[in-house]
Amino acid sequence: PQQNECQFERLNALEPDNRVESEGGLIETWNPTNRQFRCAGFALSRATLQRNSLRRPFYSNAPQEIFIQQGNGYFGMVFPGCPETFEEPRESEQGEGRRFRDSHQKVNRFREGDIIAVPTGVAFWMYNDQETPVIAISLTDMSSHQNQLDQMPRRFYLAGNHEQEFLLYQKQQVRGKEEQESEGSNIFSGFKRDFLEDALNVNRHIVDRLQGRNEDEEKGAIVKVKGGLSIISPPERQPRHQSRSRQDEERWQPRPHKSRREEEDDEKHSRHHDQGGSRWKQDN
Amino acid sequence: GLEETVCSAKYRENIGSSSSPDIYNPQAGRIKTVTSLDLPILRWIKLSAEHGSLHKNAIFVPHYNLNANSAIYALRGRAWLQVVNCNGNTVFDGELEAGRVLIVPQNFAVAAKALSDKFQYVSFKTNDRAAIARLAGSSSTLNGMPLDVLAATFNLERNDARQLKNNNPFKFLVPPRESERRAVA
């Protein structure tokens, strides 16, 4: 913070002062140029996602901490260089007669009360697959050493053709200094079409979609997904403290000490069982 | 003591064309980086560097620096570069020729296409473990997302989303098309 930025005589409780509506929800922001925020060095926003709504992928110039005030759903982060470890099974290939098997990086579930940590520059998306609207409060730590830009929070959207939630404050700051040529697009839209056609090896139609040029592209940062998303994800587990029965509790007690002989017997039994159960488990 | 840690430290690492590249495609070019993993002193000064050499019409896929600003200094030849800010505005769309420098702020998307026989550059980065995220090609950010998320995000048919994930098999450098290669020959 600049000198005397934090010399407060009085503090105020603040409400969000900007609201950007989307097809599938809305994003509210607190003015990051407010002195209290400038002193603290962070920015705050609140996203509300309706049922079957996807917050389109974006990354930020500073790390984020997101608290789930309400609802649950899926989120994903794409880490550069990490493998796509969630893979579609072979069965779906035969079942639907498809040759393509999708794979992607890890997808997680979130629920009410969760904190989600999002590193700087990592693309993040979230999806509400439940009836209850998801409300997520996000703090972006502008004073983090990982932010090497100025103190203004910036969202880099990978898709869409909409105003990013902190743009209003950017415009207020640059007013009188320089006019912005255009606003409210995604990072692909700034590249030349031919260039993207070559770089992605796809046709113009796909490039137009990527750049948000299609006619019905006024859906905003949060879009409705017709029929919902199908995501490769393990079945949800109940939290242990809710699902653990008395038998389970007993299983969690420390096991009584066994003699070496007893342990060897156990091992033999276990091997036998393994061999019967699966032909893949053989000695090397 | 200082004399034990600094005086005999390694201060030099070659990243020029003669060194062993980290990224190499004989038809597209090569890239070599030096970070604090290669040269530990960089952890102290919090800087790193990258040297690249691209063949004519080869493309360095759209990408961004996650955690660093960068200064791209053209050493030889010329390339066409595009840089895009967070609002989707093209903030640079032009040639970078030998002797000139282009500053690319953190997280701004950038892509390059070599216009001359061999475009060479050095990029200084303001983080000792600077990392990039690629927006196109195999194992890129788009590939890391589920197919349905990609289709919903870009309002695409599943088949088009598949093409987006699969069509470019290259990771960093895309070689020129066959017709462009023939023209160069």
Interface residues (C-beta under 8 A of the other chain):
Chain A: L54 R56 P57 Y59 S60 N61 G76 V78 F79 P80 G81 C82 P83 E84 F86 F100 D102 H104 Q105 V107 P119 T120 G121 V122 A123 W125 Y127 Q146 N147 Q148 L149 R154 R155 F156 Y157 L158 A159 G160 N161 Q164 L167 Q180 E181 S182 E183 G184 S185 N186 I187 F188 S189 G190 F191 K192 F195 L196 D198 A199 L200 N201 V202 N203 H205 I206 R209 L210 G212 N214 D216 E217 K219 V223 V225 L229 S230 I231 I232
Chain B: I59 V61 P62 Y64 N65 L66 N67 A68 N69 Q82 V83 V84 N85 C86 N87 G88 N89 T90 V91 D93 P105 Q106 N107 A109 A111 K113 T126 N127 A131 I132 A133 R134 L135 A136 G137 S139 T141 L142 N143 G144 M145 P146 L147 D148 V149 A152 T153 F154 N155 L156 D160 R162 Q163 L164 K165 N166 N167 N168 V174 R177
